[in-house]
Amino acid sequence: MASRTGKDEAFAGQPAPEAGSVLMSDPAPSLQSSLQAPLPDDEMLILLQAELNHLRNALQARDDFIAIAAHELRNPMTPLLGLSHLALNAARKATPPVSPSLLSLLERMSLAIQDFVDRATRLLDLSRINAGNLQLRPTEADLSAILHTIAAKYEDPLLRKGSPLSTNVEPGVKAWLDPLAFTQIVENLLSNAFKFGNSQPVELRLARTAEGVLLSVADSGIGISAEQQRHIFGRFEQAAPPPLGGGIGVGLWLTGRLVAAMKGRITVVSHAGQGAIFTVQLPARLPNHHQEAG
């Protein structure tokens, strides 16, 4: 039985930057020489501080590059995604019907564009969190309605990777939260469930609690071992090797950060080969001002 294991090599196969590049530059020459010829403590401290500043600048340059690249990659694809959905809907309703091969081609194109936009969006969120610029905008949100909208999006079996989706949503559940962040949490958990669900049923639940709201996503797939559960919410961690573990390994990490930013808690219960249940507890209300993800 396959298990969710392995760490995503996010930049595997990418060419190395040129020598002297800001992102991958070598340690300062002065520090290298000091390792060969010992210096007084005060001079060593100065060199170490210079090297620390150098590394900070390199990390900032990396984060700036990721933010710019994600923004520039995502923006032109968003209208293309809308056009692909319009073309697909028109093909499905066409009279006389279009050929099955053309319909399949349009479906695959739409999914490919959606996957591209999702990955670019995750990179943008990653850069915002790293820079401490992710802000929440709480408002009264109908969480039940949001879940029904998301579930309707997955009516297409291709999006569900063959896994049937059932919902058990208590009607009229509302909370003072960031609706976009809540939507991303749900979609990330569903995407994870479909990816590792092994085409088995996935269940989406929502209910009120005394403390707020309780969201859960359960699958009957390959499961997660106890060891893997200790790392599952880490950045660039993958729950399975390719082909199951496609992506850059930040979906659950982003989910955990968004949950924490909304003063919530996320847990997972699973055993290898027995599926997984992700549970998110969120408060009924956040203060009505911007909340930064720490």
Backbone as JSON, one array per atom type, in Angstrom:
{
  "sequence": "MASRTGKDEAFAGQPAPEAGSVLMSDPAPSLQSSLQAPLPDDEMLILLQAELNHLRNALQARDDFIAIAAHELRNPMTPLLGLSHLALNAARKATPPVSPSLLSLLERMSLAIQDFVDRATRLLDLSRINAGNLQLRPTEADLSAILHTIAAKYEDPLLRKGSPLSTNVEPGVKAWLDPLAFTQIVENLLSNAFKFGNSQPVELRLARTAEGVLLSVADSGIGISAEQQRHIFGRFEQAAPPPLGGGIGVGLWLTGRLVAAMKGRITVVSHAGQGAIFTVQLPARLPNHHQEAG",
  "N": [[0.86, -1.2, 0.0], [0.58, 2.16, -0.93], [2.09, 5.01, 0.63], [1.85, 8.29, 2.12], [4.59, 9.97, 1.6], [7.81, 11.56, 1.51], [9.68, 14.39, 0.36], [9.08, 17.34, -1.38], [11.08, 18.26, -4.01], [11.37, 21.3, -4.69], [12.63, 22.89, -6.58], [13.89, 21.19, -8.27], [15.83, 20.15, -11.02], [16.07, 22.63, -12.13], [18.1, 25.09, -13.73], [21.24, 26.1, -12.36], [21.84, 29.29, -10.87], [23.91, 31.9, -12.28], [27.39, 32.34, -11.41], [27.99, 34.48, -8.69], [25.44, 35.35, -8.48], [22.72, 36.95, -6.78], [20.86, 35.4, -5.43], [22.03, 32.92, -5.03], [24.62, 33.3, -4.17], [28.08, 32.96, -3.23], [29.56, 32.68, 0.1], [30.76, 35.67, 1.7], [33.93, 36.77, 0.48], [35.77, 37.78, 2.35], [35.01, 36.58, 4.72], [35.45, 33.92, 4.11], [38.25, 33.92, 3.86], [38.92, 34.53, 6.46], [38.34, 32.23, 7.79], [40.48, 30.7, 7.2], [42.62, 32.12, 8.18], [42.85, 32.97, 11.39], [41.1, 35.64, 13.09], [41.02, 38.56, 15.25], [38.52, 38.75, 17.88], [36.71, 40.98, 17.69], [36.95, 41.78, 15.02], [36.09, 39.47, 13.76], [33.42, 39.43, 14.58], [32.47, 41.64, 13.2], [32.76, 40.76, 10.56], [31.02, 38.57, 10.61], [28.59, 39.88, 11.06], [28.4, 41.32, 8.69], [28.16, 39.21, 6.89], [25.73, 38.14, 7.75], [23.98, 40.25, 7.11], [24.31, 40.14, 4.37], [23.15, 37.64, 3.77], [20.53, 38.14, 4.61], [19.78, 40.07, 2.73], [19.91, 38.53, 0.44], [17.84, 36.68, 0.91], [15.66, 38.45, 0.96], [15.76, 39.35, -1.67], [15.15, 36.99, -2.96], [12.47, 36.53, -2.05], [11.22, 38.81, -3.09], [11.55, 38.32, -5.81], [10.01, 35.96, -6.13], [7.45, 36.95, -5.51], [7.03, 38.88, -7.56], [7.29, 37.27, -9.86], [5.21, 35.39, -9.48], [2.98, 37.07, -9.52], [3.12, 38.18, -12.12], [2.9, 35.86, -13.64], [0.39, 34.87, -12.96], [-1.59, 36.88, -13.49], [-2.06, 37.31, -16.41], [-3.16, 34.84, -17.0], [-5.58, 34.58, -15.73], [-7.85, 35.82, -17.14], [-7.76, 34.1, -19.36], [-8.47, 31.71, -18.17], [-11.15, 32.23, -17.53], [-12.2, 32.48, -20.14], [-11.75, 29.88, -21.06], [-13.51, 28.44, -19.47], [-15.94, 29.49, -20.39], [-15.88, 28.6, -23.03], [-15.92, 25.84, -22.63], [-18.39, 25.46, -21.32], [-20.09, 26.33, -23.36], [-19.58, 24.4, -25.28], [-20.57, 22.12, -24.04], [-23.28, 22.64, -24.05], [-23.91, 22.81, -26.68], [-25.76, 22.59, -29.74], [-26.05, 20.97, -32.74], [-24.59, 18.35, -30.62], [-21.12, 18.68, -29.71], [-18.16, 16.9, -30.76], [-17.07, 14.09, -28.77], [-14.29, 13.94, -28.45], [-13.4, 16.58, -28.87], [-14.71, 17.86, -26.76], [-13.47, 16.61, -24.59], [-10.87, 17.55, -24.97], [-11.21, 20.31, -24.51], [-11.96, 20.22, -21.81], [-9.62, 19.21, -20.6], [-7.86, 21.29, -21.24], [-9.0, 23.42, -19.8], [-8.69, 22.48, -17.17], [-5.89, 22.4, -17.03], [-5.19, 25.12, -17.23], [-6.47, 26.07, -14.93], [-4.99, 24.72, -12.96], [-2.5, 25.91, -13.34], [-3.04, 28.61, -12.64], [-3.77, 28.22, -9.95], [-1.35, 27.32, -8.83], [0.33, 29.54, -9.26], [-1.02, 31.39, -7.68], [-0.64, 30.28, -5.15], [2.13, 30.56, -4.9], [2.24, 33.34, -4.79], [0.86, 33.84, -2.41], [2.62, 32.56, -0.69], [4.88, 34.25, -0.86], [3.81, 36.56, 0.25], [3.24, 35.79, 2.88], [5.84, 35.19, 3.79], [6.89, 37.73, 3.72], [5.43, 38.93, 5.65], [3.11, 40.23, 4.9], [0.57, 39.3, 4.54], [-2.77, 39.9, 4.87], [-5.82, 39.77, 6.65], [-9.29, 40.26, 6.06], [-11.84, 40.6, 7.88], [-15.33, 39.84, 7.75], [-18.89, 39.52, 7.97], [-19.68, 36.32, 7.09], [-21.39, 33.91, 5.17], [-20.86, 30.83, 5.79], [-21.91, 28.34, 5.18], [-23.13, 28.77, 2.68], [-20.85, 29.38, 1.21], [-19.53, 26.9, 1.23], [-21.34, 25.31, -0.21], [-21.16, 26.54, -2.7], [-18.49, 25.99, -3.35], [-18.6, 23.18, -3.42], [-20.27, 22.84, -5.62], [-18.58, 23.62, -7.63], [-17.0, 21.4, -7.9], [-18.51, 19.56, -9.27], [-17.78, 18.52, -11.66], [-16.38, 15.49, -12.57], [-13.69, 15.26, -13.34], [-12.33, 17.27, -12.0], [-12.47, 16.28, -9.47], [-10.89, 14.12, -9.58], [-12.01, 11.63, -9.89], [-13.08, 10.95, -7.41], [-15.99, 10.55, -5.49], [-17.92, 13.23, -4.12], [-19.37, 14.12, -1.11], [-21.58, 16.11, 0.91], [-22.11, 17.43, 4.14], [-23.55, 19.77, 5.46], [-24.34, 22.08, 7.82], [-27.14, 24.2, 7.74], [-27.12, 27.77, 7.27], [-24.83, 28.59, 8.73], [-22.91, 31.06, 10.03], [-20.16, 33.36, 10.3], [-17.8, 35.76, 11.6], [-15.43, 36.21, 9.7], [-12.6, 36.06, 7.43], [-13.74, 35.7, 4.28], [-12.44, 34.96, 1.89], [-10.05, 33.79, 2.75], [-11.12, 31.65, 4.19], [-12.35, 30.26, 2.1], [-10.07, 29.5, 0.63], [-8.85, 27.78, 2.46], [-10.71, 25.67, 2.56], [-10.69, 24.82, -0.14], [-8.02, 24.07, -0.47], [-7.85, 21.89, 1.3], [-9.75, 20.16, 0.18], [-8.6, 19.76, -2.35], [-6.29, 18.42, -1.58], [-7.46, 16.11, -0.49], [-8.7, 14.97, -2.76], [-6.47, 14.5, -4.31], [-5.02, 12.55, -2.9], [-6.95, 10.74, -2.36], [-7.39, 8.41, -3.73], [-9.42, 7.89, -5.55], [-11.58, 7.33, -3.97], [-14.52, 7.91, -1.84], [-15.03, 11.31, -0.74], [-15.71, 13.43, 1.98], [-17.29, 16.41, 2.96], [-17.75, 18.49, 5.7], [-19.6, 20.74, 7.81], [-20.3, 22.53, 10.76], [-21.89, 24.23, 13.52], [-20.33, 25.11, 16.64], [-19.87, 25.34, 20.22], [-17.77, 27.07, 20.53], [-17.42, 28.21, 18.05], [-17.06, 27.49, 14.75], [-16.93, 24.33, 13.03], [-15.09, 22.68, 10.72], [-14.59, 19.99, 8.48], [-12.75, 17.71, 6.44], [-12.83, 14.67, 4.97], [-11.24, 11.79, 3.72], [-10.92, 8.6, 2.02], [-8.52, 7.52, 1.35], [-5.01, 6.94, 0.76], [-3.92, 7.51, 3.21], [-2.01, 8.73, 6.12], [1.0, 8.31, 7.75], [2.04, 8.12, 11.24], [4.56, 9.31, 11.59], [4.77, 10.91, 9.28], [2.74, 12.7, 9.78], [3.8, 14.47, 11.58], [5.18, 16.23, 10.06], [3.55, 17.18, 8.1], [2.42, 19.71, 7.79], [4.48, 21.31, 7.12], [6.56, 23.6, 5.23], [7.05, 23.11, 1.77], [6.75, 20.42, 2.03], [5.84, 17.2, 0.94], [3.14, 14.96, 0.66], [3.27, 12.6, -0.64], [5.28, 10.77, -3.01], [5.94, 11.66, -6.51], [3.75, 10.01, -8.94], [1.61, 10.93, -7.42], [2.22, 12.95, -5.59], [2.24, 15.61, -6.81], [3.0, 19.1, -7.45], [4.13, 21.92, -5.39], [4.32, 21.57, -2.74], [3.21, 23.29, -0.75], [0.59, 23.63, -0.06], [-0.81, 22.57, 2.28], [0.75, 23.79, 4.19], [0.24, 26.54, 3.72], [-2.48, 26.45, 4.32], [-2.42, 25.84, 7.07], [-1.19, 28.19, 8.02], [-3.09, 30.14, 7.34], [-5.26, 29.3, 8.88], [-4.17, 29.64, 11.44], [-3.82, 32.41, 11.37], [-6.43, 33.24, 11.54], [-6.97, 32.71, 14.12], [-7.5, 30.05, 14.65], [-7.51, 26.41, 14.72], [-5.97, 23.53, 13.38], [-6.16, 20.07, 12.79], [-5.16, 16.65, 12.2], [-6.3, 13.37, 11.69], [-5.28, 10.16, 11.12], [-4.29, 7.04, 9.59], [-1.86, 5.05, 7.99], [-2.93, 3.92, 4.88], [-5.59, 4.09, 5.54], [-7.09, 6.35, 4.97], [-7.77, 9.88, 5.7], [-8.64, 12.46, 8.03], [-9.09, 15.79, 8.11], [-9.45, 18.41, 10.34], [-10.79, 21.55, 11.08], [-10.97, 24.09, 13.39], [-12.59, 27.07, 14.01], [-12.96, 30.41, 15.28], [-16.08, 32.11, 16.05], [-15.98, 34.76, 15.53], [-13.84, 37.37, 14.44], [-11.81, 40.21, 15.29], [-12.78, 43.33, 13.8], [-10.71, 44.31, 12.02], [-7.63, 44.62, 10.17], [-5.82, 41.61, 10.13], [-2.69, 40.35, 10.63], [-0.88, 37.63, 9.31], [1.13, 35.74, 11.33]],
  "CA": [[0.0, 0.0, 0.0], [1.37, 3.38, -0.99], [1.91, 5.91, 1.76], [2.21, 9.67, 1.82], [5.93, 10.22, 2.12], [8.71, 12.22, 0.59], [9.72, 15.85, 0.4], [9.1, 17.88, -2.72], [12.24, 19.05, -4.41], [10.6, 22.32, -5.37], [13.33, 23.5, -7.69], [14.69, 20.15, -8.89], [15.92, 20.24, -12.46], [16.23, 24.01, -12.57], [19.51, 25.43, -13.88], [21.82, 26.88, -11.26], [22.14, 30.68, -11.24], [25.3, 32.19, -12.6], [28.24, 32.69, -10.28], [27.81, 35.86, -8.28], [24.02, 35.66, -8.37], [22.3, 37.38, -5.44], [20.09, 34.36, -4.75], [22.83, 31.75, -4.72], [26.0, 33.73, -4.14], [28.96, 32.34, -2.25], [29.83, 33.51, 1.27], [31.66, 36.8, 1.47], [35.33, 36.34, 0.43], [36.49, 38.13, 3.57], [34.7, 35.58, 5.73], [36.15, 32.71, 3.72], [39.66, 34.05, 4.2], [39.06, 34.55, 7.92], [38.3, 30.86, 8.26], [41.82, 30.14, 7.02], [43.54, 32.87, 9.04], [42.05, 33.47, 12.52], [41.11, 37.08, 13.33], [40.54, 38.95, 16.59], [37.07, 38.57, 18.06], [35.93, 42.11, 17.21], [36.94, 41.74, 13.56], [35.25, 38.34, 13.38], [32.03, 39.84, 14.76], [32.13, 42.54, 12.09], [32.6, 39.94, 9.37], [29.8, 37.77, 10.75], [27.46, 40.77, 10.86], [28.34, 41.61, 7.26], [27.64, 38.01, 6.23], [24.32, 38.05, 8.11], [23.29, 41.22, 6.27], [24.37, 39.61, 3.01], [22.16, 36.58, 3.67], [19.22, 38.77, 4.69], [19.51, 40.7, 1.45], [19.65, 37.45, -0.52], [16.49, 36.16, 1.17], [14.71, 39.46, 0.52], [15.75, 39.33, -3.14], [14.4, 35.78, -3.35], [11.05, 36.74, -1.81], [10.76, 39.8, -4.06], [11.47, 37.66, -7.11], [8.85, 35.05, -6.12], [6.22, 37.75, -5.56], [6.9, 39.47, -8.89], [7.08, 36.19, -10.83], [3.86, 34.83, -9.28], [2.01, 38.08, -9.96], [3.18, 38.29, -13.58], [2.45, 34.6, -14.23], [-1.03, 34.64, -12.7], [-2.51, 37.87, -14.03], [-2.55, 37.08, -17.78], [-3.84, 33.56, -17.12], [-6.92, 34.65, -15.16], [-8.86, 35.94, -18.2], [-7.76, 32.88, -20.18], [-9.25, 30.71, -17.43], [-12.55, 32.55, -17.74], [-12.55, 32.14, -21.51], [-11.79, 28.42, -21.21], [-14.76, 27.98, -18.85], [-17.02, 29.85, -21.3], [-15.82, 27.7, -24.18], [-16.33, 24.51, -22.19], [-19.84, 25.48, -21.09], [-20.75, 26.43, -24.66], [-19.45, 23.1, -25.95], [-21.46, 21.16, -23.38], [-24.68, 22.95, -24.37], [-24.03, 23.01, -28.12], [-26.71, 21.8, -30.52], [-25.89, 19.58, -32.29], [-23.48, 18.18, -29.68], [-19.76, 18.61, -30.26], [-17.6, 15.55, -30.68], [-16.49, 13.78, -27.45], [-12.85, 14.23, -28.41], [-13.23, 18.02, -28.7], [-15.13, 18.18, -25.4], [-12.4, 16.15, -23.7], [-9.74, 18.47, -25.14], [-11.54, 21.55, -23.81], [-11.92, 19.94, -20.38], [-8.22, 19.12, -20.18], [-7.28, 22.62, -21.33], [-9.51, 24.2, -18.68], [-8.04, 21.99, -15.95], [-4.48, 22.78, -17.06], [-5.11, 26.54, -16.91], [-6.83, 26.2, -13.52], [-3.85, 24.26, -12.17], [-1.46, 26.93, -13.45], [-3.45, 29.76, -11.83], [-3.7, 27.82, -8.54], [0.05, 27.28, -8.39], [0.83, 30.92, -9.2], [-1.64, 32.01, -6.51], [0.04, 29.77, -3.96], [3.43, 31.22, -4.82], [2.02, 34.72, -4.35], [0.54, 33.77, -0.98], [3.87, 32.2, -0.01], [5.72, 35.44, -0.75], [3.18, 37.51, 1.18], [3.45, 35.31, 4.25], [7.25, 35.37, 4.12], [7.15, 39.16, 3.93], [4.56, 39.42, 6.71], [2.15, 41.14, 4.31], [-0.74, 38.68, 4.36], [-3.74, 40.56, 5.74], [-7.18, 39.26, 6.61], [-10.34, 41.29, 6.1], [-13.03, 39.93, 8.41], [-16.66, 40.33, 7.5], [-19.85, 38.45, 8.24], [-19.69, 35.43, 5.94], [-22.26, 32.73, 5.23], [-19.95, 29.73, 5.5], [-22.69, 27.27, 4.54], [-23.27, 29.13, 1.26], [-19.53, 29.26, 0.59], [-19.25, 25.49, 1.01], [-22.19, 24.82, -1.31], [-20.58, 27.07, -3.94], [-17.27, 25.22, -3.63], [-18.99, 21.83, -3.8], [-20.8, 22.9, -6.98], [-17.43, 23.71, -8.53], [-16.43, 20.07, -8.09], [-19.45, 18.65, -9.91], [-17.05, 17.87, -12.75], [-15.56, 14.39, -12.02], [-12.26, 15.45, -13.61], [-11.77, 18.09, -10.92], [-12.44, 15.45, -8.26], [-10.0, 12.98, -9.85], [-12.78, 10.41, -9.78], [-13.59, 10.72, -6.05], [-17.31, 11.14, -5.21], [-17.91, 14.22, -3.04], [-20.62, 14.29, -0.39], [-21.54, 17.24, 1.83], [-22.98, 17.43, 5.32], [-23.36, 21.17, 5.82], [-25.43, 22.66, 8.61], [-27.56, 25.42, 7.06], [-27.1, 29.06, 7.95], [-23.67, 28.8, 9.61], [-22.25, 32.33, 9.71], [-19.07, 33.74, 11.2], [-17.11, 37.0, 11.25], [-14.12, 35.75, 9.27], [-12.22, 36.45, 6.08], [-14.33, 34.67, 3.42], [-11.48, 34.47, 0.91], [-9.15, 32.87, 3.44], [-11.89, 30.45, 4.47], [-12.49, 29.54, 0.83], [-8.81, 28.87, 0.28], [-8.65, 26.66, 3.38], [-11.56, 24.55, 2.11], [-10.25, 24.32, -1.44], [-6.75, 23.37, -0.28], [-8.12, 20.6, 1.94], [-10.42, 19.31, -0.8], [-7.6, 19.4, -3.36], [-5.44, 17.4, -0.97], [-8.25, 14.88, -0.36], [-8.88, 14.38, -4.08], [-5.17, 14.05, -4.81], [-4.59, 11.34, -2.2], [-8.14, 9.95, -2.02], [-7.39, 7.11, -4.41], [-10.73, 7.79, -6.2], [-12.57, 6.91, -2.98], [-15.37, 9.03, -1.44], [-14.56, 12.43, 0.09], [-16.84, 14.06, 2.65], [-17.08, 17.78, 3.44], [-18.7, 18.75, 6.78], [-19.54, 22.03, 8.49], [-21.27, 22.61, 11.84], [-21.63, 25.18, 14.6], [-19.91, 24.58, 17.93], [-19.98, 26.34, 21.28], [-16.67, 28.03, 20.38], [-17.42, 28.83, 16.73], [-17.46, 26.59, 13.67], [-16.08, 23.15, 12.85], [-15.0, 22.24, 9.33], [-13.78, 18.79, 8.32], [-12.66, 17.07, 5.13], [-12.42, 13.28, 5.2], [-11.1, 10.95, 2.53], [-10.7, 7.17, 2.29], [-7.39, 7.21, 0.48], [-3.8, 6.21, 1.16], [-3.62, 7.77, 4.62], [-0.77, 9.4, 6.53], [1.6, 7.64, 8.9], [2.28, 8.99, 12.4], [5.78, 10.07, 11.34], [4.49, 11.93, 8.28], [1.85, 13.71, 10.35], [4.6, 15.45, 12.3], [5.78, 17.17, 9.11], [2.63, 17.39, 6.99], [2.11, 21.12, 7.62], [5.71, 22.04, 6.86], [6.69, 24.19, 3.9], [7.67, 22.27, 0.76], [6.59, 19.0, 2.37], [4.91, 16.49, 0.1], [2.54, 13.81, 1.32], [3.54, 11.4, -1.42], [6.16, 11.0, -4.14], [5.23, 11.67, -7.79], [2.89, 11.03, -9.53], [0.58, 11.43, -6.51], [2.63, 14.16, -4.89], [2.57, 16.72, -7.66], [2.87, 20.41, -6.8], [5.35, 22.42, -4.76], [4.33, 21.21, -1.33], [2.92, 24.4, 0.17], [-0.86, 23.73, 0.15], [-1.17, 22.39, 3.69], [1.47, 24.82, 4.96], [-0.56, 27.75, 3.6], [-3.71, 26.22, 5.06], [-2.1, 26.0, 8.49], [-0.92, 29.6, 8.34], [-4.35, 30.87, 7.27], [-6.03, 28.91, 10.06], [-3.56, 30.3, 12.59], [-4.08, 33.85, 11.27], [-7.81, 33.47, 11.97], [-7.05, 32.27, 15.51], [-8.1, 28.72, 14.67], [-6.66, 25.24, 14.97], [-6.16, 22.46, 12.42], [-5.62, 18.78, 13.22], [-5.37, 15.55, 11.27], [-6.37, 12.02, 12.25], [-5.09, 9.26, 9.99], [-3.37, 5.92, 9.66], [-1.46, 4.66, 6.65], [-3.84, 3.02, 4.2], [-6.96, 4.18, 6.07], [-7.66, 7.67, 4.76], [-7.39, 10.97, 6.61], [-9.66, 13.45, 8.38], [-8.55, 17.09, 8.52], [-10.48, 19.16, 11.07], [-10.44, 22.95, 11.32], [-11.82, 24.8, 14.35], [-12.44, 28.52, 13.84], [-13.85, 31.19, 16.16], [-17.25, 32.68, 15.38], [-15.78, 36.18, 15.22], [-12.54, 38.0, 14.54], [-11.92, 41.67, 15.35], [-13.03, 43.94, 12.51], [-9.58, 45.09, 11.51], [-6.71, 43.75, 9.47], [-5.06, 40.69, 10.97], [-1.53, 39.86, 9.9], [-0.47, 36.25, 9.59], [2.48, 35.79, 11.89]],
  "C": [[0.88, 1.24, 0.0], [1.12, 4.22, 0.24], [2.34, 7.3, 1.36], [3.56, 9.95, 2.42], [6.74, 10.94, 1.07], [8.6, 13.71, 0.65], [9.88, 16.37, -1.02], [10.39, 18.65, -2.95], [11.71, 20.15, -5.3], [11.3, 22.86, -6.6], [14.24, 22.49, -8.4], [14.67, 20.34, -10.4], [16.08, 21.65, -12.99], [17.71, 24.33, -12.7], [20.0, 26.3, -12.75], [22.06, 28.3, -11.73], [23.61, 30.86, -11.53], [26.07, 32.54, -11.34], [28.08, 34.16, -9.97], [26.37, 36.28, -8.16], [23.67, 36.01, -6.94], [21.66, 36.23, -4.7], [20.96, 33.21, -4.3], [24.31, 32.09, -4.6], [26.77, 33.04, -3.04], [29.13, 33.25, -1.04], [30.83, 34.6, 0.95], [33.11, 36.33, 1.49], [36.08, 36.63, 1.7], [36.24, 37.11, 4.67], [35.39, 34.27, 5.41], [37.63, 32.77, 4.11], [39.88, 34.02, 5.7], [39.01, 33.15, 8.5], [39.66, 30.19, 8.13], [42.84, 30.83, 7.92], [42.75, 33.5, 10.18], [42.24, 34.96, 12.73], [40.71, 37.36, 14.76], [39.02, 38.89, 16.66], [36.26, 39.72, 17.48], [35.85, 42.13, 15.68], [36.06, 40.6, 13.06], [33.77, 38.7, 13.51], [31.57, 40.76, 13.62], [31.88, 41.74, 10.81], [31.32, 39.11, 9.43], [28.55, 38.63, 10.54], [27.28, 41.11, 9.38], [27.76, 40.42, 6.49], [26.15, 37.83, 6.52], [23.49, 39.02, 7.26], [23.22, 40.76, 4.82], [23.3, 38.54, 2.8], [20.74, 37.13, 3.74], [18.84, 39.4, 3.36], [19.2, 39.65, 0.38], [18.26, 36.88, -0.35], [15.43, 37.15, 0.72], [14.61, 39.49, -1.0], [14.98, 38.11, -3.64], [12.9, 35.99, -3.2], [10.46, 37.75, -2.79], [10.58, 39.16, -5.44], [10.25, 36.74, -7.19], [7.55, 35.84, -6.25], [5.98, 38.32, -6.95], [6.57, 38.4, -9.92], [5.66, 35.63, -10.71], [2.8, 35.79, -9.8], [1.96, 38.15, -11.49], [2.71, 37.02, -14.27], [0.94, 34.43, -14.09], [-1.93, 35.59, -13.47], [-2.97, 37.6, -15.46], [-3.32, 35.78, -17.94], [-5.28, 33.62, -16.6], [-8.0, 34.86, -16.22], [-8.91, 34.72, -19.12], [-8.56, 31.77, -19.5], [-10.74, 30.96, -17.62], [-13.02, 32.19, -19.13], [-12.65, 30.63, -21.71], [-13.06, 27.85, -20.59], [-15.95, 28.3, -19.75], [-17.06, 28.91, -22.49], [-16.3, 26.3, -23.81], [-17.83, 24.44, -21.97], [-20.61, 25.54, -22.41], [-20.71, 25.09, -25.39], [-20.4, 22.07, -25.34], [-22.92, 21.38, -23.74], [-24.93, 23.06, -25.86], [-25.06, 22.07, -28.74], [-26.41, 22.03, -32.0], [-24.67, 19.44, -31.39], [-22.13, 18.13, -30.39], [-19.23, 17.2, -30.08], [-17.01, 15.31, -29.28], [-15.02, 14.12, -27.36], [-12.59, 15.72, -28.22], [-13.63, 18.43, -27.29], [-14.05, 17.78, -24.4], [-11.19, 17.08, -23.77], [-9.99, 19.78, -24.4], [-11.51, 21.36, -22.3], [-10.48, 19.9, -19.87], [-7.54, 20.47, -20.22], [-7.71, 23.47, -20.14], [-8.85, 23.79, -17.37], [-6.58, 22.41, -15.89], [-4.31, 24.26, -16.7], [-5.44, 26.78, -15.44], [-5.67, 25.8, -12.62], [-2.74, 25.29, -12.18], [-1.78, 28.12, -12.56], [-3.36, 29.43, -10.35], [-2.26, 27.83, -8.03], [0.65, 28.68, -8.3], [0.26, 31.64, -7.98], [-0.97, 31.55, -5.23], [1.42, 30.38, -3.8], [3.28, 32.65, -4.32], [1.69, 34.76, -2.86], [1.8, 33.45, -0.16], [4.74, 33.43, 0.19], [5.13, 36.45, 0.23], [3.37, 37.08, 2.62], [4.89, 35.51, 4.67], [7.57, 36.82, 4.43], [6.3, 39.74, 5.05], [3.48, 40.36, 6.2], [0.78, 40.51, 4.06], [-1.71, 39.28, 5.36], [-5.11, 39.94, 5.55], [-8.16, 40.42, 6.72], [-11.64, 40.64, 6.56], [-14.32, 40.64, 8.03], [-17.62, 39.2, 7.83], [-19.99, 37.6, 6.98], [-20.62, 34.26, 6.19], [-21.42, 31.53, 4.81], [-20.67, 28.57, 4.83], [-22.82, 27.54, 3.04], [-21.94, 28.99, 0.53], [-19.22, 27.79, 0.29], [-20.09, 24.91, -0.12], [-21.66, 25.31, -2.66], [-19.33, 26.29, -4.34], [-17.63, 23.81, -4.09], [-19.53, 21.8, -5.23], [-19.67, 22.97, -8.01], [-16.87, 22.33, -8.85], [-17.45, 19.06, -8.62], [-18.79, 17.89, -11.06], [-16.17, 16.76, -12.17], [-14.07, 14.56, -12.25], [-11.61, 16.26, -12.5], [-11.63, 17.29, -9.64], [-11.53, 14.24, -8.42], [-10.71, 11.65, -9.59], [-13.37, 10.13, -8.41], [-14.99, 11.33, -5.91], [-17.21, 12.1, -4.02], [-19.3, 14.29, -2.42], [-20.46, 15.44, 0.6], [-22.52, 17.02, 2.97], [-22.8, 18.8, 5.97], [-24.58, 21.66, 6.59], [-25.84, 23.98, 7.97], [-27.4, 26.66, 7.94], [-25.95, 29.29, 8.92], [-22.95, 30.07, 9.15], [-21.16, 32.62, 10.73], [-18.45, 35.02, 10.69], [-15.66, 36.66, 10.94], [-13.79, 36.35, 7.9], [-12.74, 35.39, 5.12], [-13.36, 34.12, 2.38], [-10.5, 33.48, 1.54], [-9.86, 31.56, 3.75], [-12.06, 29.6, 3.21], [-11.21, 28.82, 0.46], [-8.5, 27.68, 1.18], [-9.44, 25.45, 2.89], [-11.03, 23.96, 0.81], [-8.91, 23.59, -1.32], [-6.97, 21.99, 0.32], [-8.82, 19.64, 0.97], [-9.43, 18.85, -1.88], [-6.68, 18.3, -2.84], [-6.17, 16.06, -0.88], [-8.43, 14.2, -1.71], [-7.56, 13.81, -4.61], [-4.78, 12.71, -4.21], [-5.75, 10.42, -1.85], [-8.27, 8.65, -2.74], [-8.75, 6.83, -5.06], [-11.83, 7.27, -5.27], [-13.38, 8.13, -2.51], [-14.67, 10.05, -0.54], [-15.79, 13.1, 0.69], [-16.44, 15.41, 3.21], [-18.16, 18.08, 4.47], [-18.5, 20.16, 7.34], [-20.64, 22.06, 9.55], [-20.89, 23.71, 12.8], [-21.12, 24.42, 15.82], [-20.09, 25.69, 18.96], [-18.92, 27.43, 21.11], [-16.71, 28.76, 19.05], [-17.95, 27.88, 15.68], [-16.44, 25.47, 13.55], [-16.2, 22.7, 11.4], [-14.17, 20.97, 9.27], [-13.85, 18.28, 6.9], [-12.07, 15.68, 5.35], [-12.3, 12.55, 3.87], [-10.84, 9.51, 2.96], [-9.52, 6.67, 1.49], [-6.23, 6.53, 1.15], [-3.37, 6.48, 2.59], [-2.26, 8.4, 4.86], [-0.24, 8.69, 7.77], [1.82, 8.64, 10.03], [3.51, 9.86, 12.19], [5.51, 11.2, 10.35], [3.6, 13.04, 8.83], [2.61, 14.79, 11.09], [5.15, 16.53, 11.37], [4.79, 17.66, 8.06], [2.32, 18.87, 6.74], [3.36, 21.97, 7.39], [5.75, 22.58, 5.44], [7.51, 23.27, 3.0], [7.66, 20.79, 1.14], [5.54, 18.4, 1.45], [4.41, 15.26, 0.83], [2.77, 12.52, 0.57], [4.52, 11.75, -2.52], [5.35, 11.11, -5.42], [4.87, 10.24, -8.18], [1.84, 11.58, -8.57], [0.96, 12.77, -5.93], [3.05, 15.29, -5.79], [2.39, 18.04, -6.92], [4.17, 20.8, -6.14], [5.34, 22.22, -3.26], [4.08, 22.35, -0.37], [1.43, 24.49, 0.51], [-1.26, 23.62, 1.6], [-0.44, 23.4, 4.58], [0.69, 26.14, 4.92], [-1.86, 27.63, 4.39], [-3.49, 26.43, 6.55], [-1.87, 27.44, 8.88], [-2.2, 30.43, 8.3], [-5.23, 30.55, 8.47], [-5.49, 29.63, 11.29], [-3.84, 31.8, 12.57], [-5.5, 34.19, 11.71], [-8.06, 32.88, 13.36], [-7.73, 30.9, 15.64], [-7.07, 27.63, 14.92], [-6.99, 24.17, 13.93], [-5.48, 21.19, 12.92], [-5.89, 17.75, 12.13], [-5.38, 14.24, 12.04], [-6.27, 11.05, 11.08], [-4.18, 8.11, 10.38], [-3.06, 5.51, 8.23], [-2.43, 3.64, 6.08], [-5.28, 3.14, 4.64], [-7.56, 5.58, 5.92], [-7.21, 8.68, 5.79], [-8.58, 11.89, 6.84], [-8.95, 14.71, 8.87], [-9.69, 17.88, 9.15], [-9.96, 20.56, 11.38], [-11.46, 23.54, 12.28], [-11.53, 26.29, 14.23], [-13.37, 29.24, 14.8], [-15.02, 31.76, 15.36], [-17.01, 34.11, 14.95], [-14.32, 36.57, 15.39], [-12.74, 39.51, 14.67], [-12.03, 42.26, 13.96], [-11.89, 44.89, 12.13], [-8.62, 44.1, 10.9], [-5.92, 42.9, 10.46], [-3.89, 40.18, 10.15], [-1.22, 38.44, 10.32], [0.94, 36.27, 10.12], [3.33, 34.68, 11.38]]
}
